[in-house]
């Protein structure tokens, strides 16, 4: 065994299409995941890190979250 494994194609007739899209698919996945990430955290960016931290602290039972967050 030489360490290389041939992938069994679902549709062997599309082998040329698979080969031509191999590099493009990696970039496309990165772009889509990046857009999903930005959509998910855009609200957190708008309200700021202090508000997000206070919210997380209050959800975990560390009340009052804002006072604990601002301690030196």
C-alpha positions as CSV (number, residue, x, y, z in Angstrom):
1,X,0.0,0.0,0.0
2,X,1.5,3.3,-1.0
3,X,-0.6,5.6,1.3
4,X,-2.8,7.0,-1.4
5,X,-6.5,6.2,-1.3
6,X,-8.7,6.8,-4.3
7,X,-12.0,8.4,-3.4
8,X,-15.0,6.6,-4.8
9,X,-17.0,9.2,-6.7
10,X,-20.8,9.3,-6.3
11,X,-21.3,10.2,-9.9
12,X,-18.2,9.0,-11.9
13,X,-19.4,10.8,-15.0
14,X,-18.7,14.1,-13.2
15,X,-15.1,13.4,-12.5
16,X,-13.9,16.3,-14.7
17,X,-16.3,18.6,-12.9
18,X,-15.1,17.5,-9.5
19,X,-11.5,18.0,-10.5
20,X,-12.1,21.5,-11.9
21,X,-14.0,22.6,-8.7
22,X,-11.6,21.1,-6.2
23,X,-9.7,24.4,-5.5
24,X,-12.7,26.6,-5.9
25,X,-14.8,24.6,-3.4
26,X,-12.3,25.2,-0.6
27,X,-12.4,29.0,-1.1
28,X,-16.2,28.9,-1.4
29,X,-16.5,27.1,1.9
30,X,-14.3,29.7,3.6
31,X,-16.3,32.6,2.2
32,X,-19.6,31.1,3.3
33,X,-18.4,30.2,6.8
34,X,-17.0,33.8,7.1
35,X,-20.3,35.3,6.1
36,X,-22.1,33.1,8.6
37,X,-19.7,34.1,11.3
38,X,-20.2,37.8,10.6
39,X,-23.9,37.5,10.6
40,X,-23.8,35.6,13.9
41,X,-21.6,38.0,15.8
42,X,-22.6,41.3,14.2
43,X,-25.0,42.1,17.1
44,X,-22.2,41.4,19.6
45,X,-19.9,43.8,17.7
46,X,-22.6,46.5,17.8
47,X,-23.2,46.4,21.6
48,X,-19.6,46.0,22.6
49,X,-17.4,43.7,24.6
50,X,-18.4,45.0,28.0
51,X,-22.1,44.4,27.4
52,X,-21.4,40.9,26.1
53,X,-19.2,40.0,29.0
54,X,-21.8,41.4,31.5
55,X,-24.5,39.3,29.8
56,X,-22.4,36.1,29.9
57,X,-21.6,36.7,33.6
58,X,-25.3,37.3,34.5
59,X,-26.3,34.1,32.6
60,X,-23.9,32.1,34.6
61,X,-25.2,33.4,37.9
62,X,-22.6,36.0,38.6
63,X,-24.9,38.9,39.5
64,X,-24.5,41.8,39.3
65,X,-22.5,41.2,36.1
66,X,-21.6,44.8,35.4
67,X,-20.1,45.4,38.9
68,X,-18.0,42.3,38.7
69,X,-16.8,43.2,35.2
70,X,-15.6,46.6,36.2
71,X,-13.7,45.6,39.3
72,X,-9.9,46.4,38.9
